[in-house]
Amino acid sequence: MYCLSCNTETRRESLEPGLMAEQCPTCQGTWLALEDYRRWLAQVPRQAAADEAAGAEMIEETSPRALRCPDCEQLLQKYRVAGHLKFRLDQCGACRKVWLDGEEWPALRAQGLTHSLLHILSDRGQREVRETESRERLDASWRARLGDADYAEAQRVRAWLSGHPQRALLLAYLQATEPVLG
């Protein structure tokens, strides 16, 4: 097989102990069969999330164009990993294989996500990424409208109210134009 990024012949190598994949010796791109990944998951106990490595969030997608599966020629689907990560994973749905650009597996490892690949590639995982990004955009909008200091104070009050036993009464009081006597 030849690398999807630089067209160099790949070699079957160990991505992690017990996890074999086709890897490019030039750009470190990896063609990973999900069948091999599932076997590896079953053998390896889930490790604690790794500490974030410096710069792991900063990698950019190196294959923004649509890629074709080297096995069946179908277009690979792109999957967002997380809103704060600026790269996408490419998967062939027919062959059940994933293309990882050279820095993507190390970035997944740095974020503690190597055991979450199947979730990332699922409809539910993609929905969660979109929902998180939507919440982050909404928070950024409120921060821009309120300013940093007022936004931080509103967040503090929100957190205080969220578990308060008289939350409804306090909200009614805050919304009343005239003081409410209780």
Sequence and secondary structure as in RCSB ss.txt:
>XXXX:A:sequence
MYCLSCNTETRRESLEPGLMAEQCPTCQGTWLALEDYRRWLAQVPRQAAADEAAGAEMIEETSPRALRCPDCEQL
LQKYRVAGHLKFRLDQCGACRKVWLDGEEWPALRAQGLTHSLLHILSDRGQREVRETESRERLDASWRARLGDAD
YAEAQRVRAWLSGHPQRALLLAYLQATEPVLG
>XXXX:A:secstr
 B TTT  B EEEEEETTEEEEE TTT  EEEEHHHHHHHHHHS         TTGGG B S  S  B TTT  B
 EEEE  TT B EEEEETTTTEEEE TTHHHHHHHTT TT HHHHTSHHHHHHHHHHHHHHHHHHHHHHHH HHH
HHHHHHHHHHHHT TTHHHHHHHHH SS    
